[in-house]
Amino acid sequence: MATPALVPRPVRKIPNIRWWIAGLLFVSTVINCMDRQNLSILARTVLNELRISDTGYSWVVQLLLLADTIGYILAGRLTEWLGTRASVALFTVWWSMSDMLTSLAFCVSPLCLCALVPLC
């Protein structure tokens, strides 16, 4: 008895896939920018609730900037090594985990540590 040949299933194409991808990248960029601005907008509230001094807050902001600066260099190398698709997925998960850890901070030290998480 002969085995039937495997017939490939027709691939369903998504119309305008490039525009969908561009739209998703745009939305993720907007969310990233809004996420970065939240700390400066809510600075006084964060300072009062966590009882952080202005100096402590400046440490958190400076560590965030340092992590971003070094992170961009490392992210570029990692993207070249992993490829665009895998690195975007990895960075999205990494950024989400960093945001979740930040919500657990209760004073300056954990907040500074969470600021450096994107760097790890």
C-alpha positions as CSV (number, residue, x, y, z in Angstrom):
1,M,0.0,0.0,0.0
2,A,1.5,3.4,-1.0
3,T,1.6,6.2,1.4
4,P,-0.1,9.4,0.2
5,A,2.3,12.3,-0.6
6,L,2.2,15.1,1.9
7,V,0.5,18.0,0.3
8,P,1.7,21.4,1.8
9,R,-1.1,23.5,3.2
10,P,-1.5,26.9,1.5
11,V,0.1,29.7,3.5
12,R,-2.4,32.3,4.5
13,K,-0.8,35.7,4.0
14,I,-1.6,38.6,6.3
15,P,-2.5,41.6,4.2
16,N,-0.1,44.6,4.6
17,I,2.1,42.7,7.1
18,R,4.8,45.4,6.9
19,W,2.4,48.1,8.0
20,W,1.3,45.9,10.9
21,I,4.9,45.4,12.0
22,A,5.7,49.1,11.7
23,G,2.5,49.9,13.7
24,L,3.5,47.4,16.5
25,L,7.1,48.9,16.6
26,F,5.6,52.4,16.8
27,V,3.2,51.4,19.6
28,S,6.0,49.8,21.6
29,T,8.2,52.9,21.1
30,V,5.4,55.1,22.4
31,I,4.8,52.9,25.4
32,N,8.6,53.0,26.1
33,C,8.7,56.8,25.9
34,M,5.6,57.1,28.2
35,D,7.2,54.7,30.6
36,R,10.3,56.8,30.9
37,Q,8.3,60.0,31.4
38,N,6.2,58.6,34.2
39,L,9.0,58.8,36.8
40,S,9.5,62.5,36.1
41,I,5.8,63.2,36.1
42,L,5.2,61.3,39.3
43,A,8.5,62.4,41.0
44,R,6.9,64.2,43.9
45,T,4.4,61.4,44.6
46,V,7.1,58.8,44.5
47,L,9.3,60.9,46.8
48,N,6.5,61.3,49.3
49,E,5.2,57.7,49.3
50,L,8.7,56.0,49.5
51,R,10.1,58.8,51.8
52,I,13.0,59.4,49.4
53,S,15.1,62.5,49.6
54,D,15.9,64.6,46.6
55,T,19.4,63.2,46.6
56,G,18.1,59.6,46.7
57,Y,15.8,60.4,43.7
58,S,18.8,61.9,41.8
59,W,20.7,58.6,42.4
60,V,17.8,56.7,40.9
61,V,17.6,59.0,37.9
62,Q,21.3,58.9,37.3
63,L,21.4,55.1,37.5
64,L,18.5,54.9,35.0
65,L,20.5,57.0,32.6
66,L,23.6,55.0,33.1
67,A,21.7,51.7,32.5
68,D,20.2,53.1,29.4
69,T,23.6,54.3,28.0
70,I,25.3,51.0,28.6
71,G,22.2,49.0,27.7
72,Y,22.1,50.6,24.2
73,I,25.6,49.4,23.5
74,L,24.9,45.9,24.7
75,A,21.6,45.7,23.0
76,G,23.1,46.6,19.7
77,R,25.6,43.8,20.0
78,L,23.0,41.4,21.2
79,T,20.7,42.3,18.3
80,E,23.4,41.6,15.8
81,W,24.1,38.2,17.4
82,L,20.4,37.1,18.0
83,G,18.7,38.8,15.0
84,T,15.9,41.3,15.0
85,R,12.9,39.1,15.8
86,A,14.4,37.2,18.7
87,S,16.0,40.4,20.2
88,V,12.7,42.4,20.0
89,A,10.9,39.6,21.8
90,L,13.7,39.3,24.4
91,F,13.9,43.0,25.1
92,T,10.1,43.3,25.4
93,V,10.0,40.6,28.1
94,W,13.1,42.0,29.8
95,W,11.6,45.5,29.9
96,S,8.3,44.1,31.3
97,M,10.2,42.2,34.0
98,S,12.1,45.3,34.9
99,D,8.9,47.3,35.3
100,M,7.4,44.6,37.5
101,L,10.4,44.6,39.8
102,T,10.3,48.3,40.1
103,S,6.8,48.1,41.4
104,L,8.1,46.1,44.4
105,A,10.6,48.8,45.5
106,F,10.0,50.3,48.9
107,C,12.9,52.6,49.4
108,V,16.0,54.0,47.5
109,S,18.2,51.0,47.5
110,P,15.8,48.5,45.8
111,L,14.7,51.3,43.4
112,C,18.4,51.9,42.4
113,L,18.8,48.1,42.0
114,C,15.7,48.0,39.8
115,A,17.1,50.9,37.8
116,L,20.1,48.8,36.9
117,V,18.1,45.6,36.0
118,P,17.9,46.5,32.3
119,L,21.7,46.5,32.4
120,C,22.1,43.0,33.6
